[in-house]
Each structure stands twice: as structure tokens, then as C-alpha cells.
Amino acid sequence: MTSIQDLFSHNRAWAAEMERTRPGFFSGLTKQQKPKFMWIGCSDSRVPANQITGLEPGEVFVHRNVANVVVHSDLNALSAIQFAVEMLKVEHIMVVGHYGCGGVLAALNGTRVGLADNWIRHIQDVRDRHRVILDNMPPDKRADALVDLNVIEQVVNVCVSTVMVDAWAKNQNVTIHGWAFGVHDGLLQDLKMNVSNAEAIEDAYRNAVQAVIAARH
């Protein structure tokens, strides 16, 4: 069983190895970060953004919460997006769900988990919005489908946020992407929800939802 002290020991060993194999690595990190990418993902410990994408520290700006939700009342998420877009000038924002997500499963099955039920309600809203689609799918496909649909809806929420409305009005080059990660195979899936301007939202949304329906039947 790993203890807290083990974490410090592992950290020191890692730092020493990095400095041995890549001299100057940490002094380089002290310079201002200039990532091109922002990752909005789930808090699940099995879904680490840097390792999945092969990006180094400083190359991806990360915001995580239960089930990768972006809602307009969450000043934490919106502040992170604003900082990424306006200060860091990221060019790509990836909203990334993952199959087997506990928050999505709780929303799908109506499972009560406690205080987090209030947060999971946002995913239940997605479930209810797409109830007909989910009910017409085989039961064993519904959880993965809801993961995909939740990502698609959260991409829309990012796109219609005041941050993105203002950025695109200034012709800033930012594209929002919807992806899903397979914990079972380590692979990222492009959900075909890629939006580079406000006018593209509706068509992208329609096509992405249709792709989910086609993939899960």
C-alpha cells in the first residue's frame, strides 16, 4: 500500500531522473507556459491528460471535474476557459469524456450518491433530452452513448459561453473538440463535434448526435 511518504520518495526519484536524462527540464518549466491546448476532462484518476496525449508539462492547460461538465453557473470552469483563451491564447479546447464514467452511470441509472447528485443532475438533463435515442438503443450500449452525448452537449456549452462568443467575435482562432477516452483500450475517439465558429455549432451538433445513433445501434 502506497503511503504519503512514498509519494515524496517517488517525486524525488522522478525529479532526479528527469534532470539526469533531460538537463534543464525544470528550468525550462519556470518560463511562462504557452500551451496550444486546453483539456476539459473528468476528475477520474484513470484519465490523465498529459499521458494520454503524449504532451509534456506546460503543453496542455487542464480543467477537470466530475463527468467533464461545463455549465454557465460554474465560475471555476468558466474562469479556466477564459484564462486559457484570453491569456494563454490556446488554439484548441478538448472536452473529453471517458467510457465507464461513474457520474454518467449514476445519471443513467438514477443512482443517488449524495451531495454530488446536484452536479450529476446536469448529466441527467442530457439523459432526459436524449431519452428517445437512449431508449431505442440496446441496454448495453446506453452508458457509452450517454458518455458521448454528454460530451457533445458540453461542447455546445463551451461554444455558447460568453468567453467563446467574445473570442469568435474577434476572429480568434480557437476550435472546440468533443472526444471520448476508452479506459479499456487507452484510445481517444473523435466524436465529430468540432466547432471553429458560432455558425458551425448547429450542423456539428446534428451530425455528431447522428453519429452516436449510428455507432450504438
N, C-alpha and C positions, 0 to 999 in steps of 0.2 A: 504494500500500500504506500503510495507516494505521500510524503509529509510536506508541510510548508517549507521546512528547511531544505528538502530535496529540490524544491523549485529554485531556491537561491543557488544551490550547488550546480544544477543544470544550467542556470543562467550564466554563471561564471565560466563553466566549461564551454558553453556556446560562444560567449564573447571572446574567450581566448582563442578558440578555433577559428572564428571569423577573422580576427586580427592576424592570425598566423597565415591563413590562406589568402586573405584579401587585405593586405595592409592599407590603412587609410579608409577602410569601410565606414567606421563610425565618425571620423572627422568629416567625411562627405555627407553624412546624415544631418550634421549640425547646420548645413546650409538650408536655406528656405526650400520647403517642399514645393515641387511643381508637377503634381500628378496630372495626367490627362484623363484619368478615370475616377469615377465615384461608384462605390458599390453599396447598394441598399439591400441588406440581407437579413436573414433570420438570426436570432441570437444562439441558435443551436450550435453546440461546441464542435459538431462534426462538419461544419461548413465554414472553413477558414478562407477568406477571400484571397489572400496572397498566395497560399499554397495551391489552391485550385487553378488560379490563372497563371501561375509562374511569375508573378510580379514581385519585385523587390520592395522592401520597406521604403516608403516615400513615393511609390509609383501609383498607389491607389488610396483614395480617401474613403473611409468606411463608416457607414452608419448601420447599426443593427438593432432590431427589436423582435419581439415575438411575432413570427409569421410575416416578417417583412412588410408591415403595413405602413402606408403613408396617408394620414388623414389631416384635414385642414385645421384641426384644433390642436395638433401636436406641434408645439413650438420647437421642441427638440429636433424633430426630423426636418421641419421647415428651415430652421436656423442652420442646420448642417448643409442642406441643399443650397441655401443662399450663400453660405461661405464658400462652398465648392464652386458654385457658378460665378459669383461676383468677385471673389478674392483670388481663388486658385485658378479660375478660368478653365475648368475641366471641359473636355470636349464630348465625353460620353458618360452617361449615368445608367448603370445597370441595376434594375430591380430584379433580385434573384430569389426565387423560392426554392424549396427542395422537397423531393418526394419523401413521404413518411413524416411530414411535419406534424408535431404534436398539436400545435394550435389549430391547424387546418382540420385534423382528425376530430378534435374536440368540437369545432364548429359544425362539421358534417354530421356528427352523431348526437349533438346536443348535450355533450358531457359537461357537467359542472366541475370547475376546477378551483373556484374561489374568487379572489379579487380579480384575477385575470379574465374572468367571464366578461367583464365590462370592455376589455380590449378585444377579446375574441368575438364580441358582438359585431365588430366591423366585418369580420370574415363571414359571420352568419348572414350579414346583409348581402354579401356576394353570393352566398349559397342560395338565399331566397330569390335574388334577382335572376339566377340561372336555374331555378328549380326545375323547370320543364326539361332543360338539357340534361341535368343530372338524373332526373327520374327516368329518362329514356335510355340511360346507359346501363350496362351490366353492373351490378353492385360492386364487383371487384375493381372497376375502373373509375368509380366516382371520386375516391380520395385523390388520385393523381390528377383527375380532371379539375377538381376544385383547387388544387395547388396551382395549376396553370391559369385558371380563370381568376384566381386571386391576384396573381402576378399581373395579368392583363389589366385588371381594374386599378391596381396600384400604380401602374404606368400612367393610366389616364389621370389619376390624382396628382401625380408629379407634373404632368403636362399642363394641367389647368391651374396649377398653383400660381400665385402672384409672381413668384420668382421666375418661373419659366415664361409666363405671359410677358413680363417685362424684358427678359433676356431675348426672346424671339422678336419682340417689337423693335429691338435694337440690332436685329440681324446677327445676334451672337451665334456662333457655331457650336450648338450643343444637341446631341442626339440621345433620346431616351430609349433604352432597350429592355425587353422583358425576357428573362431566361429562367430556366429551372435546372437544378442540380440533382443528379442521381447519387444518393449516398451509397446505393448498392453497386454502382459501377464507376463512380468518380467522374462521370461525364456531364458536361453542360449541354443543355438543349436550348436552341434558339426558338422562342415561341412566336417568331414572326411579328412581334409587336415592337416595331422600330419607328420612332417618330422624330422628325427633324424640324417640324414647324407646326403651328397650330392647325393649319388647314389639312394636315395629314392624319389627324387623330381619328376622325370618324371612319375612314376607309381602313386604316390599320387595325382599328378595333374590330370592325366587322370581319375582316379577313382572319384575324388571329382567333376569334371565337369560333369561326367556321373550321379552322384548322384543328382546334381542340375536339370539336364534334367528330371530325373525320378520323382523327387519330385514336379516339377512345371507343369507337363502335366496332 
